[in-house]
Amino acid sequence: MLDLEVVPERSLGNEQWEFTLGMPLAQAVAILQKHCRIIKNVQVLYSEQSPLSHDLILNLTQDGIKLLFDAFNQRLKVIEVYDLTKVKLKYWQINFIFFFSGVHFNSQAIAPTIEQIDQSFGATHPGVYNSAEQLFHLNFRGLSFSFQLDSWTETPKYEPNFAHGLASLQIPHGATVKRMYIYNGNSLQDTKAPLMPLSCFLGNVYAENVDVLRDGTGPSGLRLRLLTAVNVDEGFYFMRLTFLAGDKSLAAKVEYSRDRNGVSGVTANSHLTKLRWAGKPSHVYVHGKEVKVVWLNLEVKMGNQAAVSTCAALIRNIYTVAKKDACRVVFHSSGCGPGVLADAKMRVFERCVYFGDSCQDVLSTLGSPHKVFYKSEDKMKIHSPSPHKQVPSKCNDYFFNYFTLGVDILFDANTHKVKKFVLHTNYPGHYNFNIYHRCEFKIPLVIKRDSADSQTETCTTYSKWDSIQDLLGHPVEKPVVLHRSSSPNNTNPFGSTFCFGLQRMIFEVMQNNHIASVTLYGPTRPSSQLRTSDLPQ
C-alpha cells in the first residue's frame, strides 16, 4: 500500500517520486515506468474519436488514484484519489508558514471521517451538498473532499426559506471521505492545469509554441519560443524558526545536535552566512497555556543547490531534536521550502532554424538533441519522380530528435544541411504517442481565390484535416497509407495513418481526422540569417 503525502494545490507523492500539478504527461508516465514493480495495473483513458473533448486520464487501478491531464496542453490538471482504502495519506503543509509533521489522516488504522479531516486541515467553509450524487463536498484552497452519507436518513432536507440555503449545511458526524481531489485554485469545476513547475524542467528546454516561417514559395524555417529554468546567483534566503517548546529550552540541544551531526561547519563556507539565536526565550500564551518560544534566524546565500541542501540538512536535525520534546516548529520564510530550488527562475527566449542550416548551426541554436537517428532506408523514395535514376548514397540521412520540443530535424547525409522538419502533435491513439511533447505549431497557409489577391489562414495543432482541405482544396493524388510497427511481424494496434501532400508539406492524418504530424520540406536558405533574439523577462 502506497504511503503518500498530500500538498494542497501542488502534489501527491513520497520521498521517491511526486505527481505535481502542471507536470507534463511524459514525466508522469516515466515515474510509473520506473516504479512499475510498486505501481501496477495502470490504464490510459481517452476519447478515441474526440481526444480534445475529454481529459486524458492515467488510472492507477491498484492504488485508487486518477491523474487527469488537460486534453490540450497535456499537463497534470487534477489528482483524484477515488478509493481511500487502497492508500495511506498524510498531510504536510509546506507554504510560507509550515509545520514539519507528517500526520496520517487516512490509513488502515485511521478512518478519514469529517472529524479527522477537521483535525488535520482545520476549519473551512460549510460543506456543499450534491443531491444527485448524495455527496457532501468540503472545499479548501487546492483541495476538496467528498463525503459519502451512510444512509438515506442522513440526507439533508432542503428548506427554501432558509437564509443560506444548502451551502450552510453541516456534514453529519461520522461521515467518511469517498473521494479527494488536489487541484489549482479555489474551485474544482473551474480549475485549469497550471504552468509547468520549475522542478519539472530537469535541465530540459520546452517549446511554448512554434511558428512556421514561409516566403513566397513555401515554408522556410521555424521560429521557436522556448522555456527553461535557469539558476541565478542573487540575493539571500532568510528563514526564521520558532519553537513552541513548552517549559523546555531547545537552544542548547539544537546546538549540540548541529555539532554532533557534523553540519556546524557550514557556517564557515560561502553558502550559510549567518546562523544565530535571536534573543532569549520568551513566554507567550497559546490557547490559554503558557509556552516558551525560541527564535532562530537563518540567512543563506543562494548560489547553487548546495545551499538548499545545507538548509534542508540543518532543519532536519533541528526538527529531530524538537520532535523528541514534543514541541511544534513553525518556519517563517521569505524564500521557498527546503529541498526546492529557490535560486531558479523561468527564462523565455526565441530561436530560429532554417532550411539549409548546417548541423553546427542547429546545435548552437537549439543545443544537443535527445537522440540522433540514422535512416536505414527511405520508404517514401518510391513516390519521388524517377526513383530508379537516383544514385544510391553510401551514407544515410540522419535526424536530430528534440523530444521536449516535439520537433525532428532531418539532415542531408552529404551536405549536413537541414532538409526537413517534422512537427508532432502527440495525440493519444497514434503509434508515437508519449514519445514527443506536443508541438504547439502555427502554420500559415496561402489560400488562392478567384481574385488576384491571395489570403492567409493559419493551421494549428488542433486543426482537423477536413477544415484544412476546405481551405486548400482536396489533393489531386490519393493519400499514401502509412503502416507503422516495431518489427515486420508486429501489427500496429492503432491502425494506419494517411499522408497528404500540399504546399511543400506532408500532413499525416489519423483515422479520427486529427493531424498526427506535419513534415515541412523546401529549398535551402543562406545560413547567415538572424537566428536569436532574447525576449524581456
Secondary structure, 3 states (H helix, E strand, C coil): CEEEEEECCCEEECCCCEEECCCEHHHHHHHHHHCCCCCCCEEEECCCCCCCCCCEEEEECCCCEEEEECCCCCEEEEEEECCHHHEEEEECCCCCEEECCCEEEECCCCCCEHHHHHHHHCCCCCCEEECCCCEEEEEECCEEEEEECCCHHHCCCCCCCCCCHHHHCCCCCCCEEEEEEECCCCCCCCCCCCCCCHHHCCCCCEEEEEEEEECCCCEEEEEEEEEEEEECCCCEEEEEEEEECCCCCCHHHHHHHHHHCCCHHHHHCCCEEEEEECCCCEEEEECCEEEEEEEEEEEEECCCHHHHHHHHHHHHHHHHHHHHCCCEEEEEECCCCCCCCCCEEEEEEEEEEECCCEHHHHHHHHCCCCEEEECCCCCCHHHCCCHHHCCCCCCCCEEEEECCCCEEEEECCCCCEEEEEEEECCCCCCCCCCCCCCCCEEEEEEEECCCCCEEEEEEECCCEHHHHHHHHCCCCCCCEEECCCCCCCCCCCCCCEEEEEECCEEEEECCCCEEEEEEEECCCCCCCCCCEEECCC
